[in-house]
Amino acid sequence: MSTAHFTPAGLTAAVDDFLFVLTAERGYSAHTVRAYRTDLTQLAAFATARQSDGTVDITLELLREWLWVATQAGLARATVARRSASARSFTAWLSRTVTDTADEGARLRSPKPARTLPRVINRGQMQELLAALEARAADGNAIALRDLAIVEILYASGLRVSELVGLNVSAVDLDRLTVRVTGKGAKERVVPFGVPAHRAIVSYLRDGRPHLVAGVPVSPHNVMTVPEYPGADALLLGTRGQRLGVRGVYRLVAALLGDIPGNGPAGPHALRHTAATHLLDGGADLRAVQELLGHVSLGTTQIYTHVSAERLKQSYRLAHPRA
């Protein structure tokens, strides 16, 4: 069995080089590269702790032990599976570009992630949620107008939260009711939104964003124009005029969904799941939903057909006298 030998410093440098390749050559998103960095930094530390005579041996046995230790520590199967995928990508790159030896990770296997159905908010709950946001925004408060626009866009277009916060004003076409999105792998797609989302965006751009540009989210009578500021191009702004971050959207959505019954995480992705499921419930074509969500594989989108089927079963059990 061939072995790749690195000093601890050399292994760390190899990880850094690999991450640079993921960013500069393969165009991976910052979020994906962070996940690789986390996994491979932990692998390097694990290997360093088990080195002999000043070298680190990246072998299939070491990789299997690394995953076994993670499993014994109680890590979720999805996390262990991701670590395995990160290691395989890394060792394949090492084999091709650094060591010129057999790929030690090629035979590495990992547990399949548990297949759990995503959380979906039903239509009645979504209507109540949006009605509450509209009531908050009725007095023209800049933050309330922004929050309504956020939820309307997420629900109407099924965007990932990273795609949402990355939107610029120029990406929104109010005439065609579409938004140009940069998704995973720096791939662009054009996604439609509906009339309610259009109204929310227009109200926010007209009556809310100017206050946030100035960093003064107060009444509609105090509007200032600042020509240059940190969030100059950003569609969604924080209270200081900067581009709104992922954490801000998570806090907002988690607070909104916290009191709604249901299992699963109460974050922005729940609204993406909800949008996809409601589209399929309404008769949308699976491939159209795939395009809307920006999924590379149709298999990823098919999880929502299972959600729809489970919802149908639940309705049947509740409604049918012979269920």
VMD Tcl script that draws the C-alpha trace (Angstrom):
set ca {
  {0.00 0.00 0.00}
  {1.40 3.36 -0.98}
  {1.69 6.12 1.57}
  {1.83 9.90 1.25}
  {4.45 11.36 3.60}
  {4.26 14.94 4.90}
  {5.76 16.78 7.78}
  {3.03 18.46 9.86}
  {3.90 21.81 8.30}
  {3.89 20.23 4.85}
  {0.47 18.73 5.37}
  {-0.91 22.08 6.50}
  {0.61 23.74 3.44}
  {-0.92 21.05 1.22}
  {-4.35 21.71 2.74}
  {-3.93 25.44 2.08}
  {-2.90 24.76 -1.53}
  {-5.91 22.49 -2.04}
  {-8.29 25.11 -0.65}
  {-6.78 27.67 -3.01}
  {-7.48 25.31 -5.92}
  {-11.10 24.93 -4.79}
  {-11.53 28.70 -4.75}
  {-9.47 29.91 -7.69}
  {-9.76 27.02 -10.15}
  {-12.98 25.20 -9.31}
  {-14.99 28.26 -8.27}
  {-16.38 26.74 -5.07}
  {-18.40 29.07 -2.85}
  {-16.91 30.55 0.32}
  {-19.33 28.45 2.38}
  {-18.20 25.21 0.71}
  {-14.52 26.09 1.07}
  {-15.05 26.80 4.78}
  {-16.54 23.33 5.20}
  {-13.52 21.76 3.46}
  {-11.18 23.84 5.60}
  {-12.87 22.69 8.81}
  {-12.76 19.02 7.83}
  {-9.21 18.98 6.48}
  {-7.77 21.04 9.32}
  {-9.21 18.49 11.72}
  {-7.79 15.66 9.61}
  {-4.35 17.31 9.67}
  {-4.50 17.69 13.45}
  {-5.61 14.07 13.84}
  {-2.78 12.85 11.61}
  {-0.22 15.02 13.37}
  {-1.23 13.58 16.75}
  {-0.51 10.08 15.39}
  {2.74 10.80 13.57}
  {5.79 8.58 13.87}
  {9.43 9.62 13.40}
  {8.42 13.18 12.49}
  {6.20 12.32 9.50}
  {2.47 12.16 8.92}
  {1.24 9.15 6.98}
  {-2.04 9.69 5.14}
  {-3.17 6.09 4.73}
  {-6.52 4.43 4.25}
  {-6.21 3.03 7.79}
  {-5.63 6.47 9.25}
  {-8.59 7.91 7.36}
  {-10.84 5.09 8.56}
  {-9.67 5.64 12.14}
  {-10.39 9.37 11.82}
  {-13.98 8.68 10.76}
  {-14.40 5.97 13.40}
  {-13.31 8.36 16.16}
  {-15.76 10.95 14.84}
  {-18.56 8.38 14.91}
  {-17.71 7.34 18.47}
  {-17.75 11.00 19.50}
  {-21.40 11.14 18.46}
  {-21.10 13.19 15.28}
  {-24.11 12.97 13.00}
  {-23.91 10.60 10.06}
  {-24.26 13.56 7.70}
  {-21.18 15.19 9.26}
  {-19.15 11.99 9.03}
  {-20.23 11.55 5.41}
  {-19.15 15.11 4.63}
  {-15.77 14.53 6.27}
  {-15.30 11.41 4.18}
  {-16.12 13.31 0.98}
  {-13.69 16.10 1.93}
  {-10.92 13.58 2.59}
  {-11.51 11.75 -0.70}
  {-11.35 14.97 -2.69}
  {-8.17 15.98 -0.89}
  {-6.36 12.66 -1.33}
  {-7.36 12.48 -4.99}
  {-5.81 15.91 -5.51}
  {-2.70 14.89 -3.55}
  {-2.32 11.79 -5.70}
  {-2.55 13.75 -8.94}
  {-0.50 16.82 -8.10}
  {1.75 16.20 -5.09}
  {2.68 12.62 -4.28}
  {2.35 10.86 -7.65}
  {1.24 7.75 -5.78}
  {-1.96 5.75 -5.47}
  {-4.94 7.60 -4.01}
  {-5.26 6.45 -0.40}
  {-8.80 7.79 -0.04}
  {-10.25 6.14 -3.14}
  {-11.59 3.17 -1.15}
  {-12.76 5.22 1.83}
  {-16.42 4.68 2.61}
  {-18.72 6.58 4.89}
  {-22.21 6.09 6.32}
  {-25.01 7.38 4.18}
  {-26.66 10.41 5.75}
  {-29.99 9.66 7.37}
  {-32.74 10.67 4.99}
  {-35.01 12.98 6.92}
  {-37.79 15.02 5.41}
  {-37.24 18.79 5.56}
  {-39.46 21.05 7.59}
  {-42.31 22.59 5.62}
  {-44.70 25.33 6.74}
  {-48.28 24.79 5.57}
  {-50.09 27.36 3.47}
  {-52.31 28.60 6.26}
  {-49.32 29.17 8.53}
  {-47.46 31.01 5.77}
  {-50.45 33.26 5.14}
  {-50.66 34.12 8.84}
  {-46.92 34.75 9.01}
  {-46.95 37.08 6.00}
  {-50.07 38.88 7.24}
  {-48.32 39.55 10.55}
  {-45.27 40.96 8.74}
  {-47.49 43.16 6.58}
  {-49.16 44.54 9.72}
  {-45.75 45.34 11.22}
  {-44.69 47.15 8.06}
  {-47.92 49.16 7.74}
  {-46.46 52.21 9.51}
  {-43.49 52.42 7.14}
  {-40.80 51.24 9.59}
  {-37.67 50.54 7.55}
  {-36.71 47.32 9.34}
  {-40.26 45.97 9.13}
  {-40.40 46.73 5.40}
  {-37.06 44.98 4.89}
  {-38.12 41.94 6.92}
  {-41.31 41.59 4.90}
  {-39.29 41.77 1.66}
  {-36.89 39.11 2.97}
  {-39.60 36.58 3.77}
  {-41.55 37.31 0.58}
  {-38.43 36.76 -1.56}
  {-37.42 33.58 0.27}
  {-40.89 32.09 -0.01}
  {-41.57 33.29 -3.56}
  {-38.25 32.27 -5.09}
  {-36.86 29.53 -2.84}
  {-33.46 31.18 -2.62}
  {-30.67 29.95 -0.39}
  {-29.90 32.43 2.38}
  {-26.40 33.03 0.95}
  {-27.98 33.86 -2.41}
  {-30.44 36.23 -0.76}
  {-27.88 38.29 1.15}
  {-25.65 38.39 -1.92}
  {-28.28 40.14 -4.04}
  {-27.58 43.61 -5.38}
  {-30.27 46.12 -6.28}
  {-29.33 45.76 -9.94}
  {-30.13 42.04 -9.81}
  {-33.84 42.72 -9.30}
  {-35.93 43.26 -12.44}
  {-39.16 44.83 -11.24}
  {-40.65 44.90 -14.74}
  {-40.18 41.19 -15.41}
  {-40.62 40.13 -11.77}
  {-37.34 38.22 -11.75}
  {-34.12 38.25 -9.78}
  {-30.67 37.27 -11.06}
  {-29.00 34.97 -8.55}
  {-25.43 33.73 -8.19}
  {-25.65 30.25 -6.72}
  {-23.27 27.42 -5.91}
  {-20.22 27.18 -8.11}
  {-20.70 30.83 -9.13}
  {-23.50 29.73 -11.48}
  {-26.06 32.36 -12.36}
  {-29.76 31.73 -12.81}
  {-32.81 33.93 -13.20}
  {-35.61 33.22 -10.73}
  {-39.17 34.60 -10.84}
  {-41.15 36.03 -7.95}
  {-44.82 36.89 -7.59}
  {-46.91 40.02 -7.23}
  {-46.92 40.06 -3.38}
  {-43.12 39.87 -3.36}
  {-43.03 42.62 -5.99}
  {-45.12 44.87 -3.75}
  {-42.90 44.16 -0.75}
  {-39.70 44.86 -2.68}
  {-41.05 48.10 -4.16}
  {-42.20 49.33 -0.74}
  {-38.83 48.46 0.79}
  {-36.83 50.16 -1.98}
  {-39.01 53.26 -1.87}
  {-39.70 53.70 1.84}
  {-37.30 51.46 3.75}
  {-33.90 51.14 2.13}
  {-33.21 54.93 1.97}
  {-33.33 55.04 5.78}
  {-31.02 52.04 6.12}
  {-28.62 53.58 3.59}
  {-28.27 56.48 5.96}
  {-28.00 54.20 8.95}
  {-31.08 55.90 10.42}
  {-33.97 53.39 10.38}
  {-36.56 55.78 11.74}
  {-39.70 57.42 10.36}
  {-40.43 57.99 6.65}
  {-39.92 61.72 7.24}
  {-36.20 61.41 7.94}
  {-34.60 60.28 4.68}
  {-30.95 60.94 3.89}
  {-28.88 60.12 0.84}
  {-25.33 58.92 1.28}
  {-23.41 58.50 -2.03}
  {-20.81 56.05 -0.72}
  {-21.27 53.54 2.08}
  {-20.41 49.90 2.82}
  {-23.63 48.42 1.39}
  {-23.84 50.67 -1.66}
  {-24.84 47.87 -4.05}
  {-26.57 45.52 -1.60}
  {-30.30 45.00 -1.83}
  {-30.73 44.12 1.85}
  {-29.09 46.36 4.42}
  {-28.49 46.28 8.15}
  {-29.13 49.16 10.52}
  {-25.74 50.77 9.81}
  {-26.08 50.74 6.06}
  {-23.95 47.61 5.57}
  {-24.95 44.53 3.58}
  {-27.17 42.33 5.73}
  {-25.44 39.10 6.68}
  {-26.55 35.48 6.85}
  {-26.80 35.56 10.64}
  {-29.21 38.48 10.53}
  {-31.56 36.58 8.24}
  {-31.26 33.44 10.38}
  {-32.20 35.38 13.50}
  {-35.20 36.93 11.77}
  {-36.61 33.70 10.33}
  {-35.87 31.63 13.43}
  {-37.81 34.12 15.53}
  {-40.73 34.09 13.11}
  {-40.91 30.29 12.88}
  {-40.18 29.63 16.54}
  {-43.85 29.53 17.56}
  {-45.04 27.56 14.53}
  {-45.47 23.82 15.26}
  {-43.22 21.44 13.35}
  {-40.01 19.43 13.49}
  {-36.70 20.45 12.01}
  {-34.59 23.61 11.95}
  {-36.49 26.90 11.99}
  {-34.19 28.81 9.65}
  {-34.32 30.33 6.16}
  {-33.91 26.91 4.54}
  {-37.33 25.96 5.91}
  {-38.81 28.65 3.65}
  {-36.87 27.23 0.68}
  {-38.27 23.78 1.48}
  {-41.72 25.29 1.84}
  {-41.56 27.08 -1.50}
  {-40.50 23.92 -3.33}
  {-43.13 21.75 -1.68}
  {-45.96 24.21 -2.31}
  {-44.93 24.46 -5.96}
  {-45.09 20.68 -6.37}
  {-48.37 20.53 -4.44}
  {-49.72 23.07 -6.92}
  {-48.75 20.96 -9.93}
  {-45.37 22.44 -10.90}
  {-43.06 20.26 -12.99}
  {-40.22 18.69 -11.03}
  {-37.60 19.89 -13.51}
  {-38.95 23.44 -13.32}
  {-38.56 23.31 -9.54}
  {-35.04 21.95 -10.01}
  {-34.20 24.95 -12.19}
  {-35.78 27.38 -9.75}
  {-33.80 26.01 -6.80}
  {-30.54 25.74 -8.71}
  {-30.08 22.02 -8.02}
  {-27.47 20.30 -10.18}
  {-29.09 16.90 -9.68}
  {-32.77 16.13 -10.13}
  {-32.37 13.61 -7.32}
  {-31.83 16.47 -4.87}
  {-35.12 18.02 -5.90}
  {-36.99 14.72 -5.62}
  {-36.92 14.92 -1.82}
  {-39.83 17.34 -2.15}
  {-41.95 14.73 -3.90}
  {-41.51 12.62 -0.75}
  {-42.58 15.60 1.35}
  {-45.73 16.02 -0.75}
  {-46.50 12.30 -0.48}
  {-46.09 12.36 3.30}
  {-48.35 15.40 3.57}
  {-50.97 13.58 1.47}
  {-50.77 10.53 3.75}
  {-51.22 12.70 6.83}
  {-54.25 14.41 5.31}
  {-55.70 11.01 4.39}
  {-55.21 9.61 7.88}
  {-56.90 12.65 9.39}
  {-59.77 12.93 6.93}
  {-60.73 9.48 5.67}
  {-63.14 7.48 7.87}
  {-61.50 4.21 6.87}
  {-57.90 5.37 7.27}
}
mol new
graphics top color blue
foreach p $ca { graphics top sphere $p radius 0.5 }
foreach p [lrange $ca 0 end-1] q [lrange $ca 1 end] { graphics top cylinder $p $q radius 0.2 }
display resetview
